[in-house]
Amino acid sequence: MKQLIRVGIVHDYQLFSDVVTTLLHQEEEIALIGDIALDFDDMVPRGDSMLLDVVLIDATMARMSAVHVTREIKRASPAVQVIALGVEYCEEDVLQFIEAGASGYILKNASYAELLHTIKAVHHGLTPCSPRIAALVFARIAVLTREQSQLPRLHQVNLTRREREVLQLIALGHRNGEIAHQLDVALDTVKRHIANIFKKFQVHGRRAVIQKAHEHGILMETGCTPLVGIADPSAGDGVASPGGYRNGRTRNLQQN
């Protein structure tokens, strides 16, 4: 037996729902699920309990944003296909629904045959749209790809376990001598680790290496306590430690 397409409607206009429901009830391939004139929270349960294959959304709803409802449905149940009904032929409006996750749209002047075709198409993984809208979608993707490619790329930084420990202590405001004492290593060893850390991050100062480490997410990985503040640039390359405001002064972090 052929599996039926389970369809629901989100609307705030009863006559609209009655007309669409009456037409769809005549289709052997479609099963309307329950009383579809429900509040959004009742109609779209969370998780895998969503019982619908396709949701028809009245794009002209006044009580709630149809674009927002589309986004919420897709967030709750990504497998559900959403079709926006009664969309004005405004390219930006159509793109908003597509970006929110809609699989299809029906313009205000569309026929019932077009609605039926779109329901069956999206249920089978197709996305019917006009050539003009398809071109706009591709153009939007190209813009997003170009913007993404222009973002600064972080080079890969691989620190040893000891270098991560040293970096964490630097971020906490410790001097070289204090780091050596805490790690029970020679001062020259600490200086060598710091030089290696600077080289790997391609920086020349403690404040810069802390900023870079945060950008790479490395300090978060080491569980480092966030910095309280950064010293005035005019005061040199210094960082305030979490407890480093004793007597109103910021601890100087210059190397010993």
MARBA-3410 file (N, C-alpha, C, O; in Angstrom, 1 decimal):
256
0.8,-1.2,0.0,0.0,0.0,0.0,0.9,1.2,0.0,1.8,1.3,0.8 ~ 0.5,2.2,-0.9,1.3,3.4,-1.0,1.2,4.3,0.3,0.1,4.5,0.8 ~ 2.3,4.7,0.8,2.3,5.6,2.0,1.7,7.0,1.7,2.1,7.6,0.7 ~ 0.8,7.4,2.6,0.2,8.7,2.3,1.2,9.8,2.8,2.0,9.7,3.6 ~ 1.0,11.0,2.1,1.7,12.2,2.5,0.9,12.9,3.6,-0.2,13.3,3.4
1.5,13.0,4.8,0.9,13.6,6.0,1.1,15.1,5.9,2.2,15.6,6.0 ~ 0.0,15.8,5.8,0.0,17.2,5.6,-0.7,18.0,6.8,-1.7,17.5,7.3 ~ -0.1,19.1,7.2,-0.8,20.0,8.2,-0.7,21.4,7.7,0.1,21.7,6.8 ~ -1.5,22.2,8.3,-1.6,23.6,7.9,-1.4,24.5,9.1,-2.0,24.3,10.2 ~ -0.6,25.6,9.0,-0.5,26.6,10.0,-1.1,27.9,9.4,-0.7,28.3,8.4
-2.1,28.4,10.2,-2.8,29.6,9.6,-3.4,30.3,10.8,-3.5,29.9,11.9 ~ -3.9,31.5,10.5,-4.8,32.2,11.5,-6.0,32.8,10.8,-6.6,33.8,11.2 ~ -6.4,32.1,9.7,-7.6,32.5,8.9,-8.4,31.2,8.6,-8.0,30.5,7.7 ~ -9.5,31.0,9.3,-10.2,29.8,9.2,-10.7,29.5,7.8,-10.7,28.3,7.4 ~ -11.2,30.5,7.1,-11.8,30.2,5.8,-10.7,29.7,4.8,-10.9,28.8,4.0
-9.5,30.3,4.9,-8.3,29.8,4.2,-8.1,28.3,4.4,-8.0,27.5,3.5 ~ -8.1,27.9,5.7,-7.9,26.5,6.1,-9.0,25.6,5.6,-8.7,24.5,5.1 ~ -10.2,26.1,5.7,-11.4,25.3,5.2,-11.3,25.0,3.8,-11.6,23.9,3.3 ~ -11.0,26.0,3.0,-10.9,25.8,1.5,-9.8,24.8,1.1,-10.0,23.9,0.4 ~ -8.6,25.0,1.7,-7.5,24.1,1.4,-7.8,22.7,1.9,-7.5,21.7,1.2
-8.3,22.6,3.1,-8.6,21.3,3.6,-9.7,20.5,2.8,-9.5,19.3,2.5 ~ -10.7,21.2,2.3,-11.8,20.6,1.5,-11.1,20.0,0.2,-11.5,18.9,-0.2 ~ -10.3,20.8,-0.4,-9.6,20.3,-1.6,-8.7,19.1,-1.4,-8.7,18.2,-2.1 ~ -7.9,19.2,-0.3,-6.9,18.2,-0.1,-7.6,16.9,0.4,-7.0,15.8,0.2 ~ -8.7,17.0,1.0,-9.4,15.8,1.5,-9.8,14.9,0.3,-10.1,13.7,0.4
-9.9,15.5,-0.9,-10.3,14.7,-2.1,-9.1,13.9,-2.7,-9.3,13.1,-3.6 ~ -7.9,14.1,-2.2,-6.7,13.5,-2.7,-6.4,12.2,-2.0,-6.3,12.2,-0.8 ~ -6.3,11.1,-2.8,-6.1,9.8,-2.2,-4.7,9.7,-1.6,-4.4,8.9,-0.7 ~ -3.7,10.5,-2.1,-2.3,10.3,-1.7,-2.0,11.2,-0.5,-0.9,11.1,0.1 ~ -3.0,12.0,0.0,-2.7,12.9,1.1,-3.6,12.6,2.3,-4.8,12.3,2.1
-3.0,12.7,3.5,-3.7,12.5,4.7,-3.5,13.8,5.6,-2.4,14.1,5.9 ~ -4.6,14.4,5.8,-4.6,15.6,6.7,-4.6,15.1,8.1,-5.4,14.3,8.5 ~ -3.6,15.6,8.9,-3.4,15.2,10.3,-4.2,16.0,11.3,-3.9,17.2,11.5 ~ -5.2,15.4,11.8,-5.9,16.0,13.0,-6.6,17.3,12.6,-6.8,17.7,11.4 ~ -6.9,18.1,13.7,-7.4,19.4,13.5,-6.2,20.4,13.3,-5.5,20.7,14.3
-6.0,20.8,12.1,-4.8,21.6,11.8,-4.9,23.1,12.2,-3.9,23.8,12.1 ~ -6.1,23.5,12.6,-6.2,24.9,13.1,-5.8,25.0,14.5,-6.7,25.3,15.4 ~ -4.6,24.7,14.8,-4.1,24.7,16.2,-3.0,25.8,16.4,-2.5,26.3,15.5 ~ -2.7,26.0,17.7,-1.6,26.9,18.0,-0.3,26.3,17.6,-0.2,25.0,17.5 ~ 0.6,27.1,17.3,1.9,26.6,16.7,2.6,25.6,17.7,3.0,24.6,17.3
2.6,25.9,19.0,3.2,25.0,20.0,2.6,23.6,20.0,3.2,22.6,20.2 ~ 1.2,23.6,19.8,0.5,22.3,19.8,0.8,21.5,18.6,0.8,20.3,18.6 ~ 0.9,22.2,17.5,1.0,21.6,16.2,2.4,21.0,15.9,2.5,20.0,15.2 ~ 3.4,21.6,16.5,4.7,21.2,16.2,5.4,20.8,17.5,6.2,21.6,18.1 ~ 5.2,19.5,17.9,5.9,19.0,19.1,7.4,18.9,18.8,7.8,18.8,17.6
8.2,18.9,19.8,9.6,18.8,19.7,10.1,17.4,19.4,9.5,16.4,19.6 ~ 11.3,17.4,18.8,12.0,16.1,18.6,11.4,15.3,17.5,10.8,15.8,16.5 ~ 11.5,14.0,17.6,11.0,13.0,16.6,9.5,12.8,16.6,9.0,11.9,15.8 ~ 8.8,13.4,17.5,7.4,13.2,17.6,6.6,13.9,16.5,5.3,13.8,16.5 ~ 7.2,14.7,15.7,6.5,15.4,14.6,5.9,14.4,13.7,6.6,13.5,13.1
4.6,14.4,13.5,3.9,13.4,12.7,3.6,13.9,11.3,2.9,13.1,10.5 ~ 4.1,15.0,10.9,3.8,15.5,9.5,5.0,15.3,8.6,6.1,15.3,8.9 ~ 4.6,15.2,7.3,5.6,15.1,6.2,5.8,16.5,5.6,6.9,16.9,5.3 ~ 4.6,17.2,5.4,4.6,18.5,4.8,3.8,19.4,5.6,2.7,19.1,6.1 ~ 4.3,20.7,5.8,3.5,21.7,6.5,3.2,22.8,5.5,4.2,23.4,4.9
2.0,23.2,5.4,1.6,24.4,4.6,1.4,25.6,5.5,0.7,25.5,6.5 ~ 2.1,26.7,5.2,2.1,27.9,6.1,1.5,29.0,5.3,1.9,29.3,4.2 ~ 0.5,29.6,5.9,-0.1,30.8,5.3,0.9,32.0,5.4,1.2,32.4,6.5 ~ 1.4,32.4,4.3,2.5,33.4,4.4,2.0,34.8,4.8,2.8,35.7,5.1 ~ 0.6,35.0,4.8,0.1,36.3,5.1,-0.4,36.4,6.6,-1.2,37.3,6.9
-0.1,35.4,7.4,-0.5,35.4,8.8,-0.2,36.7,9.5,0.9,37.3,9.4 ~ -1.2,37.3,10.2,-1.0,38.5,10.9,-0.6,38.3,12.4,0.1,39.1,13.0 ~ -1.0,37.1,12.9,-0.8,36.9,14.4,0.6,36.5,14.7,1.1,36.7,15.8 ~ 1.3,35.9,13.7,2.7,35.5,13.9,3.5,35.6,12.6,2.8,35.5,11.5 ~ 4.8,35.6,12.6,5.6,35.7,11.4,5.7,34.4,10.8,6.2,33.4,11.4
5.2,34.2,9.5,5.3,33.0,8.8,6.8,32.5,8.6,7.1,31.3,8.7 ~ 7.7,33.5,8.4,9.1,33.1,8.3,9.6,32.6,9.6,10.4,31.6,9.5 ~ 9.3,33.2,10.7,9.7,32.7,12.0,9.2,31.3,12.3,9.9,30.4,12.8 ~ 7.9,31.1,11.9,7.3,29.7,12.1,8.0,28.7,11.3,8.3,27.6,11.7 ~ 8.3,29.1,10.1,9.1,28.2,9.2,10.4,27.8,9.8,10.8,26.6,9.8
11.1,28.8,10.3,12.4,28.5,10.9,12.3,27.6,12.1,13.1,26.7,12.3 ~ 11.2,27.8,12.9,11.0,27.0,14.2,10.7,25.6,13.8,11.1,24.7,14.5 ~ 9.9,25.4,12.8,9.5,24.0,12.4,10.7,23.3,11.9,10.9,22.1,12.3 ~ 11.6,23.9,11.1,12.8,23.2,10.6,13.8,23.0,11.7,14.5,22.0,11.7 ~ 13.8,23.9,12.7,14.7,23.6,13.8,14.2,22.5,14.7,15.0,21.7,15.2
12.9,22.4,14.9,12.4,21.3,15.7,12.4,19.9,14.9,12.7,18.9,15.5 ~ 12.1,20.0,13.6,12.0,18.7,12.9,12.5,19.0,11.5,11.8,19.3,10.6 ~ 13.8,18.8,11.3,14.5,19.2,10.0,13.9,18.4,8.8,14.0,18.8,7.7 ~ 13.4,17.2,9.1,12.9,16.3,8.0,11.6,16.8,7.4,11.2,16.4,6.3 ~ 10.8,17.6,8.1,9.5,18.1,7.7,9.8,19.1,6.6,10.6,20.0,6.7
9.0,19.0,5.5,9.1,19.9,4.4,8.0,21.0,4.6,6.9,20.8,4.9 ~ 8.4,22.3,4.4,7.6,23.4,4.6,7.3,24.1,3.3,8.2,24.4,2.5 ~ 6.0,24.4,3.0,5.6,25.2,1.8,4.9,26.5,2.3,4.0,26.4,3.1 ~ 5.3,27.6,1.8,4.7,28.9,2.1,3.6,29.2,1.1,3.9,29.2,-0.1 ~ 2.4,29.4,1.5,1.3,29.6,0.7,0.9,31.1,0.6,1.0,31.8,1.6
0.5,31.6,-0.6,0.1,32.9,-0.8,1.2,34.0,-0.7,1.0,35.1,-0.2 ~ 2.4,33.6,-1.2,3.5,34.5,-1.2,3.3,35.6,-2.3,3.0,35.2,-3.4 ~ 3.6,36.8,-1.9,3.6,37.9,-2.9,4.8,37.6,-3.8,5.9,37.1,-3.4 ~ 4.7,37.9,-5.1,5.9,37.7,-6.0,6.9,38.9,-5.7,7.1,39.7,-6.6 ~ 7.5,38.8,-4.6,8.6,39.7,-4.2,9.8,38.8,-4.0,9.8,38.0,-3.1
10.8,39.1,-4.7,12.0,38.2,-4.7,12.5,38.1,-3.3,13.0,37.0,-2.9 ~ 12.6,39.2,-2.6,13.2,39.2,-1.2,12.3,38.4,-0.3,12.8,37.7,0.6 ~ 11.0,38.4,-0.4,10.1,37.6,0.4,10.3,36.1,0.2,10.4,35.4,1.1 ~ 10.4,35.7,-1.1,10.6,34.3,-1.4,12.0,33.9,-0.8,12.0,32.8,-0.3 ~ 13.0,34.7,-1.0,14.3,34.3,-0.4,14.3,34.2,1.1,15.0,33.3,1.6
13.5,35.0,1.8,13.4,34.9,3.2,12.9,33.5,3.6,13.4,32.9,4.6 ~ 11.9,33.1,2.9,11.3,31.8,3.3,12.3,30.6,2.9,12.4,29.7,3.7 ~ 13.0,30.8,1.8,14.0,29.7,1.5,15.1,29.7,2.5,15.5,28.6,2.9 ~ 15.6,30.9,2.9,16.7,30.9,3.9,16.2,30.4,5.2,17.0,29.9,6.0 ~ 14.9,30.5,5.5,14.4,30.0,6.8,14.2,28.5,6.8,14.0,27.9,7.8
14.3,27.9,5.6,14.2,26.4,5.5,13.0,25.9,4.6,12.9,24.7,4.5 ~ 12.2,26.8,4.0,11.1,26.3,3.2,11.6,25.6,2.0,12.6,25.9,1.4 ~ 10.9,24.5,1.7,11.2,23.7,0.5,10.5,24.1,-0.8,10.9,23.7,-1.9 ~ 9.5,25.0,-0.6,8.7,25.4,-1.7,7.8,26.6,-1.4,7.7,27.0,-0.2 ~ 7.2,27.2,-2.3,6.4,28.4,-2.1,5.3,28.4,-3.2,5.5,27.9,-4.3
4.1,28.9,-2.8,3.0,29.0,-3.8,2.6,30.5,-3.8,2.3,31.1,-2.8 ~ 2.7,31.1,-5.0,2.3,32.5,-5.1,0.8,32.7,-5.0,0.0,31.8,-5.1 ~ 0.4,33.9,-4.7,-1.0,34.2,-4.5,-1.9,33.9,-5.7,-3.0,33.5,-5.6 ~ -1.3,34.0,-6.9,-2.1,33.8,-8.1,-1.9,32.3,-8.6,-2.3,32.0,-9.8 ~ -1.4,31.4,-7.8,-1.2,30.0,-8.3,-2.5,29.3,-8.2,-3.4,29.6,-7.5
-2.5,28.2,-8.9,-3.7,27.3,-9.0,-3.6,26.2,-8.0,-2.5,25.9,-7.4 ~ -4.7,25.5,-7.7,-4.7,24.4,-6.8,-3.8,23.3,-7.4,-3.1,22.5,-6.7 ~ -3.8,23.1,-8.7,-2.9,22.1,-9.4,-1.5,22.3,-9.0,-0.7,21.4,-8.8 ~ -1.1,23.6,-9.0,0.3,23.9,-8.6,0.6,23.6,-7.2,1.7,23.1,-6.9 ~ -0.4,23.8,-6.3,-0.2,23.5,-4.9,0.0,22.0,-4.8,0.9,21.5,-4.1
-0.9,21.2,-5.4,-0.8,19.7,-5.3,0.6,19.2,-5.9,1.2,18.4,-5.3 ~ 1.0,19.8,-7.0,2.3,19.4,-7.6,3.4,19.7,-6.6,4.3,18.9,-6.5 ~ 3.4,20.9,-6.0,4.4,21.3,-5.1,4.5,20.4,-3.8,5.6,20.0,-3.4 ~ 3.3,20.0,-3.3,3.3,19.1,-2.1,4.0,17.8,-2.5,4.8,17.3,-1.7 ~ 3.6,17.2,-3.6,4.2,15.9,-4.0,5.7,16.1,-4.3,6.5,15.2,-4.0
6.1,17.2,-4.9,7.5,17.4,-5.3,8.4,17.5,-4.0,9.4,16.8,-4.0 ~ 8.0,18.3,-3.1,8.8,18.5,-1.9,8.9,17.2,-1.1,9.9,17.0,-0.4 ~ 7.8,16.5,-1.1,7.8,15.2,-0.3,8.8,14.2,-0.9,9.3,13.4,-0.2 ~ 9.1,14.4,-2.2,10.0,13.5,-2.8,11.4,14.1,-3.0,12.3,13.7,-3.7 ~ 11.6,15.2,-2.2,13.0,15.8,-2.1,13.3,16.8,-3.2,14.4,17.2,-3.4
12.3,17.3,-4.0,12.5,18.3,-5.0,12.1,19.6,-4.5,11.3,19.8,-3.5 ~ 12.6,20.7,-5.1,12.4,22.1,-4.7,11.9,22.9,-5.9,12.8,23.5,-6.6 ~ 10.6,22.8,-6.3,10.2,23.6,-7.4,10.2,25.1,-7.2,9.8,25.6,-6.2 ~ 10.8,25.8,-8.2,10.8,27.2,-8.1,11.1,27.8,-9.5,11.5,27.1,-10.4 ~ 10.8,29.0,-9.7,10.9,29.7,-11.0,12.4,29.8,-11.3,13.2,29.9,-10.4
12.8,29.9,-12.6,14.2,30.1,-13.0,14.8,31.4,-12.4,15.9,31.4,-12.0 ~ 13.9,32.4,-12.2,14.4,33.7,-11.6,14.8,33.5,-10.2,15.8,33.9,-9.7 ~ 13.9,32.8,-9.4,14.2,32.5,-8.0,15.5,31.6,-7.9,16.3,31.8,-7.0 ~ 15.6,30.6,-8.7,16.7,29.8,-8.7,18.0,30.6,-8.9,19.0,30.3,-8.3 ~ 17.9,31.5,-9.9,19.1,32.3,-10.1,19.5,33.2,-8.9,20.6,33.4,-8.6
18.4,33.7,-8.2,18.7,34.5,-7.0,19.3,33.7,-5.9,20.2,34.2,-5.2 ~ 18.8,32.5,-5.8,19.4,31.6,-4.7,20.8,31.3,-5.0,21.7,31.4,-4.1 ~ 21.2,31.0,-6.3,22.6,30.8,-6.6,23.4,32.0,-6.4,24.6,32.0,-5.9 ~ 22.8,33.2,-6.7,23.6,34.4,-6.5,23.8,34.7,-5.0,24.9,35.1,-4.6 ~ 22.8,34.4,-4.2,23.0,34.6,-2.8,24.0,33.6,-2.2,24.8,34.0,-1.4
24.1,32.4,-2.7,25.1,31.4,-2.3,26.5,31.9,-2.7,27.4,31.8,-1.9 ~ 26.6,32.5,-3.9,27.9,33.0,-4.3,28.4,34.1,-3.4,29.6,34.2,-3.1 ~ 27.4,35.0,-3.0,27.8,36.1,-2.1,28.3,35.6,-0.8,29.3,36.0,-0.3 ~ 27.6,34.6,-0.2,27.9,34.1,1.1,29.3,33.3,1.0,30.1,33.4,1.9 ~ 29.5,32.6,-0.1,30.8,31.9,-0.3,31.9,32.9,-0.4,33.0,32.7,0.2
31.7,34.0,-1.1,32.7,35.0,-1.3,33.0,35.7,0.1,34.2,35.9,0.4 ~ 32.0,36.0,0.8,32.2,36.6,2.1,33.0,35.7,3.1,33.8,36.1,3.8 ~ 32.6,34.4,3.0,33.3,33.4,3.8,34.8,33.3,3.5,35.6,33.2,4.3 ~ 35.1,33.3,2.2,36.5,33.2,1.7,37.3,34.4,2.1,38.5,34.3,2.2 ~ 36.6,35.5,2.4,37.3,36.8,2.7,37.6,36.9,4.2,38.3,37.8,4.6
37.0,36.0,5.0,37.3,36.0,6.4,38.7,35.6,6.7,39.3,34.7,6.0 ~ 39.4,36.2,7.7,40.8,35.9,8.0,40.9,34.4,8.4,40.1,34.0,9.3 ~ 41.8,33.7,7.8,42.0,32.3,8.2,43.0,32.2,9.3,44.1,32.8,9.2 ~ 42.7,31.3,10.3,43.7,31.1,11.3,44.6,29.9,10.9,44.1,28.9,10.6 ~ 45.9,30.2,11.0,46.8,29.1,10.7,46.8,28.1,11.9,46.5,28.4,13.0
47.1,26.8,11.5,47.0,25.8,12.5,48.2,25.9,13.5,49.3,26.1,13.2 ~ 47.8,25.9,14.8,48.8,26.0,15.9,48.8,24.8,16.7,47.8,24.4,17.3 ~ 49.9,24.1,16.8,50.0,22.8,17.5,51.0,23.0,18.7,52.2,23.2,18.5 ~ 50.5,23.1,19.9,51.3,23.3,21.1,51.5,22.0,21.8,50.6,21.1,21.8 ~ 52.6,21.8,22.4,52.9,20.7,23.2,52.1,20.8,24.5,51.6,21.9,24.8
52.0,19.8,25.3,51.3,19.9,26.6,52.0,20.9,27.5,51.3,21.7,28.2 ~ 53.3,20.9,27.5,54.0,21.9,28.4,53.8,23.3,27.9,53.7,24.2,28.7 ~ 53.8,23.5,26.6,53.6,24.8,26.0,52.2,25.4,26.4,52.0,26.5,26.6 ~ 51.2,24.5,26.4,49.9,24.9,26.8,49.8,25.3,28.2,49.2,26.2,28.6 ~ 50.6,24.6,29.1,50.6,24.9,30.5,51.3,26.3,30.7,50.8,27.1,31.5
52.4,26.5,30.0,53.0,27.8,30.0,52.1,28.9,29.5,52.0,30.0,30.2 ~ 51.4,28.7,28.4,50.5,29.7,27.9,49.4,30.0,28.9,49.0,31.2,29.0 ~ 48.9,29.0,29.5,47.8,29.3,30.5,48.3,30.1,31.6,47.6,31.0,32.1 ~ 49.5,29.9,32.1,50.1,30.7,33.2,50.4,32.1,32.8,50.3,33.0,33.5 ~ 50.8,32.2,31.5,51.0,33.6,31.0,49.7,34.4,31.0,49.7,35.5,31.4
48.7,33.7,30.5,47.4,34.4,30.5,46.8,34.7,31.9,46.1,35.7,32.0 ~ 47.3,34.0,32.9,46.8,34.2,34.3,47.7,35.3,34.9,47.5,35.7,36.0 ~ 48.7,35.8,34.2,49.5,36.9,34.7,50.8,36.6,35.4,51.3,37.4,36.1 ~ 51.3,35.4,35.2,52.5,35.0,35.9,53.7,35.4,35.2,53.8,35.4,34.0 ~ 54.8,35.8,35.9,56.1,36.1,35.4,56.8,34.8,35.1,56.4,33.8,35.4
57.9,35.0,34.3,58.7,33.8,34.0,59.2,33.0,35.2,59.1,31.8,35.2 ~ 59.7,33.8,36.2,60.2,33.1,37.4,59.0,32.3,38.1,59.3,31.2,38.6 ~ 57.8,32.9,38.2,56.7,32.2,38.8,56.3,31.0,38.0,55.9,30.0,38.6 ~ 56.4,31.1,36.7,56.0,29.9,35.9,57.0,28.8,36.1,56.6,27.6,36.3 ~ 58.3,29.2,36.2,59.4,28.2,36.4,59.1,27.5,37.7,59.3,26.3,37.9
58.8,28.3,38.8,58.5,27.7,40.1,57.3,26.8,40.1,57.4,25.7,40.7 ~ 56.3,27.2,39.5,55.0,26.4,39.5,55.2,25.1,38.7,54.7,24.0,39.1 ~ 56.0,25.1,37.6,56.2,23.9,36.8,57.4,23.1,37.2,57.7,22.0,36.7 ~ 58.2,23.7,38.2,59.4,23.0,38.7,60.4,22.8,37.5,60.9,21.7,37.4 ~ 60.6,23.8,36.7,61.6,23.7,35.7,62.5,24.9,35.7,62.3,25.9,36.5
63.6,24.9,35.0,64.6,26.0,35.0,64.0,27.2,34.3,63.1,27.1,33.4 ~ 64.5,28.4,34.6,64.0,29.6,34.0,64.3,29.6,32.5,63.5,30.1,31.8 ~ 65.5,29.2,32.2,65.8,29.1,30.7,64.8,28.2,30.0,64.5,28.5,28.8 ~ 64.4,27.2,30.6,63.4,26.3,30.0,62.1,27.0,29.7,61.5,26.9,28.6 ~ 61.6,27.8,30.7,60.4,28.6,30.5,60.6,29.6,29.3,59.7,29.7,28.5
61.7,30.3,29.3,62.0,31.2,28.3,62.0,30.6,26.9,61.5,31.1,25.9 ~ 62.5,29.4,26.8,62.5,28.6,25.5,61.1,28.3,25.1,60.8,28.4,23.9 ~ 60.3,27.8,26.1,58.9,27.5,25.8,58.2,28.8,25.3,57.4,28.7,24.3 ~ 58.4,29.9,25.9,57.7,31.1,25.5,58.1,31.5,24.1,57.3,32.0,23.3 ~ 59.4,31.4,23.8,59.9,31.7,22.5,59.3,30.9,21.4,58.9,31.3,20.4
59.1,29.6,21.8,58.5,28.7,20.8,57.0,29.0,20.6,56.5,28.9,19.5 ~ 56.3,29.4,21.7,54.9,29.8,21.6,54.8,31.0,20.8,53.9,31.0,19.9 ~ 55.6,32.0,21.0,55.5,33.2,20.2,55.8,32.9,18.7,55.1,33.4,17.8 ~ 56.7,32.0,18.4,57.0,31.6,17.0,55.8,30.9,16.4,55.5,31.2,15.2 ~ 55.2,30.0,17.1,54.1,29.3,16.6,52.9,30.2,16.3,52.1,30.0,15.3
52.7,31.2,17.1,51.6,32.1,16.9,51.9,33.3,16.0,51.1,34.1,15.7 ~ 53.2,33.4,15.7,53.7,34.4,14.8,53.5,35.8,15.5,53.0,36.7,14.8 ~ 53.8,35.9,16.7,53.7,37.2,17.5,55.0,37.5,18.2,55.9,36.6,18.3 ~ 55.0,38.7,18.8,56.3,39.1,19.5,56.0,39.6,21.0,56.9,40.2,21.6 ~ 54.8,39.4,21.5,54.6,39.9,22.8,53.5,39.0,23.5,52.7,38.3,22.9
53.4,39.2,24.8,52.5,38.4,25.6,51.1,38.8,25.4,50.2,37.9,25.3 ~ 50.8,40.0,25.3,49.4,40.5,25.0,48.9,39.9,23.7,47.8,39.5,23.6 ~ 49.8,40.0,22.7,49.5,39.5,21.3,49.2,38.0,21.3,48.3,37.5,20.7 ~ 50.1,37.2,22.1,49.9,35.8,22.1,48.6,35.4,22.8,48.0,34.4,22.4 ~ 48.3,36.1,23.8,47.0,35.8,24.6,45.8,36.1,23.6,44.9,35.3,23.6
45.9,37.2,22.9,44.8,37.5,22.0,44.7,36.4,20.9,43.6,35.9,20.6 ~ 45.8,36.0,20.3,45.8,35.0,19.3,45.3,33.6,19.9,44.5,32.9,19.2 ~ 45.7,33.3,21.1,45.3,32.0,21.7,43.8,32.0,21.9,43.2,31.0,21.7 ~ 43.2,33.2,22.3,41.8,33.2,22.4,41.1,33.1,21.1,40.0,32.4,21.0 ~ 41.6,33.7,20.0,41.0,33.6,18.7,41.0,32.1,18.2,40.1,31.7,17.5
42.1,31.4,18.6,42.2,30.0,18.2,41.4,29.0,19.1,41.3,27.8,18.9 ~ 40.9,29.6,20.2,40.2,28.8,21.2,41.0,27.9,22.0,40.5,27.0,22.7 ~ 42.3,28.2,22.1,43.3,27.3,22.8,43.2,27.6,24.3,43.2,26.6,25.1 ~ 43.0,28.8,24.7,42.9,29.1,26.1,41.6,28.5,26.7,41.6,28.1,27.8 ~ 40.6,28.5,25.9,39.3,27.9,26.3,39.5,26.4,26.5,39.0,25.8,27.5
40.3,25.8,25.6,40.6,24.4,25.8,41.3,24.0,27.0,41.1,23.0,27.6 ~ 42.3,24.9,27.4,43.1,24.6,28.6,42.4,25.0,29.8,42.9,24.7,30.9 ~ 41.2,25.5,29.7,40.4,25.9,30.9,40.9,27.1,31.6,40.7,27.3,32.8 ~ 41.5,28.0,30.9,42.1,29.2,31.5,41.0,30.1,31.9,40.0,30.3,31.2 ~ 41.2,30.7,33.1,40.3,31.8,33.6,40.4,33.0,32.7,41.5,33.4,32.4
39.2,33.6,32.3,39.3,34.7,31.4,40.0,35.9,32.1,40.0,36.0,33.3 ~ 40.7,36.7,31.2,41.5,37.8,31.8,40.5,38.9,32.3,39.4,39.1,31.8 ~ 41.0,39.5,33.4,40.2,40.6,33.9,40.4,41.8,33.1,39.4,42.6,32.9 ~ 41.6,42.1,32.5,41.7,43.2,31.7,43.1,43.2,31.1,44.0,42.4,31.4 ~ 43.3,44.2,30.1,44.6,44.3,29.5,45.1,45.7,29.7,44.4,46.7,29.7
46.4,45.8,30.0,46.9,47.0,30.4,46.9,48.0,29.3,46.8,47.6,28.1 ~ 47.0,49.3,29.6,47.0,50.3,28.6,48.2,50.1,27.6,49.3,49.9,28.1 ~ 48.0,50.1,26.3,49.0,49.9,25.4,50.2,50.8,25.6,51.4,50.4,25.3 ~ 50.0,52.0,26.1,51.1,52.9,26.3,51.9,52.5,27.5,53.1,53.0,27.6 ~ 51.4,51.6,28.3,52.2,51.2,29.4,53.1,50.0,29.1,53.8,49.4,30.0
53.1,49.6,27.8,54.0,48.4,27.5,53.1,47.2,27.3,51.9,47.2,27.4 ~ 53.8,46.1,27.1,53.1,44.8,26.8,52.8,44.1,28.1,53.4,43.2,28.5 ~ 51.7,44.6,28.8,51.4,44.0,30.0,49.9,43.6,30.0,49.1,44.0,29.2 ~ 49.6,42.6,31.0,48.3,42.1,31.1,47.9,42.0,32.6,48.8,41.7,33.4 ~ 46.7,42.4,32.9,46.3,42.3,34.3,45.9,40.9,34.6,45.2,40.3,33.9
46.4,40.4,35.7,46.1,39.1,36.2,44.7,39.1,36.9,44.3,40.2,37.3 ~ 44.1,38.0,37.1,42.8,38.0,37.8,42.8,38.6,39.2,41.8,39.2,39.6 ~ 43.9,38.6,39.8,44.0,39.3,41.1,45.0,40.4,41.0,45.6,40.8,42.1 ~ 45.3,40.9,39.8,46.5,41.8,39.6,46.2,43.2,39.8,46.9,44.0,39.2 ~ 45.2,43.6,40.5,44.9,45.1,40.7,45.2,45.5,42.1,44.6,46.4,42.7
46.1,44.8,42.8,46.5,45.2,44.1,47.1,46.6,44.1,47.8,47.0,43.2 ~ 46.7,47.4,45.1,47.1,48.8,45.2,46.9,49.6,43.9,47.6,50.6,43.6 ~ 45.8,49.2,43.2,45.4,49.9,42.0,46.4,49.8,40.9,46.3,50.6,39.9 ~ 47.3,48.9,40.9,48.3,48.8,39.8,48.1,47.4,39.1,47.7,46.4,39.6 ~ 48.4,47.5,37.8,48.4,46.3,37.0,49.7,45.7,37.0,50.8,46.3,36.8
49.7,44.3,37.2,51.0,43.6,37.2,51.7,43.7,35.9,51.1,43.5,34.9 ~ 53.0,44.0,36.0,53.8,44.1,34.8,54.2,42.7,34.3,54.7,41.9,35.1 ~ 53.9,42.4,33.1,54.2,41.0,32.6,55.4,40.9,31.7,55.6,40.0,31.0 ~ 56.3,41.9,31.7,57.5,41.8,30.9,58.3,40.7,31.3,58.3,40.3,32.5 ~ 59.0,40.1,30.4,59.9,39.0,30.8,61.0,39.4,31.8,61.4,40.5,31.7
61.3,38.4,32.6,62.4,38.7,33.6,63.7,38.9,32.9,64.7,39.2,33.5
END
